[in-house]
């Protein structure tokens, strides 16, 4: 069936892929070119240096893979670990579940620490495991910084504190797919050994670049790791870095120019301002949910995400119907509930190149949809709560001061 576009623009409020800025679209609207010419290596060199800034690292080495976050996961694991290595990994939602599945299929021995969906990682269990592991059989701790399925953000500084407290040498591997460039992330300060993200989230690009950043300790581990890897092998990239040509195979030229434009927009706004904007968007969304009389799937304030809010609906409502009606009637795209929370939550993504007035339009649409499906919401209640907060907290646009 062919779907006809509705009037106006689709209101894209899933937690990735996200809206693409016009500047990025224009930057990508170009023909192919020879990636062995002087132009592409020169572009790549600046990208690698600037990507380090969004990870907040000076010592990390970045890799730009033509892949998704799933490929970035695999690169992080196979370059640093050997089959049979013991990993501690936290199961807190659908995407942490998928990463654990990958870890198991890659033949690692995975100690799974499971939380109820809506809760953060059980770091007390991690502490107990590290305390008992006097022989240092645990080779890595893997955690999803921001679990998109439930809207839970974990405190990475606490993970590092626990590792340091027990003087444990395990590598610290972090999925920052829906956090990096939107939430506070400090690779060097938190001693993260491998961090990764995807282009389609806070960077506001199309899907297609998996960005991995490796610490010196991770690079050292890659020299002895025995996992099979070819396409995702850091060694191949490092060889071409040394040659000054950067690419062991054909890159996506258009995405590289798009990444340049996306980074320029972020640096123009200021990374700290970008993080503060996401904090405003998250708080405004949570205030709207509260005004509707609904609950956040995330169970404690300390875990609230500033990039996605998963909204619990009453038992008599199927949240999937909310998502279907949003798209069919209002040209609004919301996130479905996944796996254990399917039918129980809908998700509002508020990340990437997004401003406060766009969010208010989304919240107005959600109110109408809730009314449509029989939930007794007072129209304007959530929008009013969000507007009141935002009106008192939105700063002047940095470039217009």
ABEGO torsion letter per residue (X at the ends): XBBBBBBEBBBBABAOBBBBBAAAAAAABBBBBBAABAAAAAAAAAAAAAAAAAAGBAABBBBBBBBBAAAAAAAAAAAABBBGBBBBBBBAEAAAAAAAAAAAAAGBBBBBBBBBBGBBBBAAAAAAAAAABAAGABABBBBBABBAAAGBBBBAAAAAAAAAAAGBABBBBBBAAAABGABBBBAAAAGBABBBBBAABAAGBBBGBBBBBBBAAAAAAAAABABBBAAABAAAAAAAAAAGAGBABBBBAAAAAAAAAAAAAAAAAEAAAAAAAAAAAAAAAAAAAAAAGBBBABABAAABBAABBBBBBBAABBAAAAAAAAAAAAGBBBBBBBEAABGABBBBBBBEBBBAAAAAAAAAAAAAAAAAAGBBBBBGAAAAAAAAAAAAABBBBAAAX
